[in-house]
Amino acid sequence: MDTGRKKQFRFSEQDDLKMLREVISRNPFKDRGKWLEISLALPMSVDARRVRERTVLLMEQRRKANSSSLKKSGVDEVYGEKEILLDEILDLANDEEEKKKDDKSKAIKEEVLCKDIRKRALDNLTPSISDENLKKMPKKSASVMSFLKEKAELERQSKEDELALRREQFNLEKERFEIEKQERLQKLEMEKQQSKLMFELFSKCLNK
C-alpha cells in the first residue's frame, strides 16, 4: 500500500565523497547560505538541510573515531580520502568557531571602549557646580561678561572634546579595518597552502 511518503535518499560512499569535496570548496561554516549551493551542485536530489545533517553526522562519527584511535596506543590508522576530507572539514569548522569567539570578544571590547569614550565626553561637557561655587557666583550686572566668557570657554571645550571623540572613533575604525585585513590575508594564505597540500596528496595517491 502506497502511503504517499517520499523515500529518503540514502548516501553511498561516492555520494559522501562528492558532498564532502563541495563542503571543503564552499565552507558553509563561514556562510550558512552555502549549504544550499552545495545541495544544488550535487548530482543527487537532496536539499540543504539533508546535506547539512549528513555532513554533521559524518563529522561526529569522525570525531569519535579520532578520539578512539588516540586511546589505542600502537595502532596505526588507515587514512582514505573520506577520512582526509573529514579531518579538513573538522579543521574548517573549528577555525570558524574560534573566529566567531574572537569576533565576539573583540565586539565586547569595542563596546566597552565606546561607552568609556562617550562617558568621558559627557563628563567633560557637563560642568559640576558645588554649593560653595554656587554661593560665589556674582549677582551684579558686571558679572554678565564673566558669565559669557565662561560660557564661551565651555563651548570651546565642548567642541574640542567632540573632535577628540571623533578622532578616537576614527582611529578605532582604522585599527579594526587593519585587523580584519590581516585576518583576510592570513585566511587566503591558509587556503592556498591547504589547496596545495591536497593537490600534492591526491597526486601521490594517483601515482601509486
C-alpha angles and dihedrals in degrees: 000000000000111000092186093240116141112239112243115244114250117213119229123207090262091048089054092051093050091048094047092050089054091048091055092045096051103028102213090188088076095043120022090202089071091075088072092048090052093050091050092048094055121092092226126078105253132132129231093262093053091049092049093047092048092049092049091049092052090046092053091048090050092049090053091047091051091048091049094048091053090058093052108075118205094018116126112211120217112231119208129178092271093054091047092050092048093049090053091048090051088053091050092050092047092048092052092047091052091046091053090052091049092048091050092049090047092050091051091050091048091049091051091048092049091049090051092049092049092047093051091047092051091046090054093046094051112068115211116226116196124203090252093054090046090057091050095053109120118249102190125092090249088070092066092085091051090049092050091048091052091047091052090050091052092049091049091050089048092055092048091051091049091051090048090051092051091048091052091048091049092050090048092052091046092051092048091050091052092049092050090046092054091047091052091050092049091048092051091049091050091050090051091050092047092049090049092050092048091049092050091047094050090046090054091048091050093049094052 
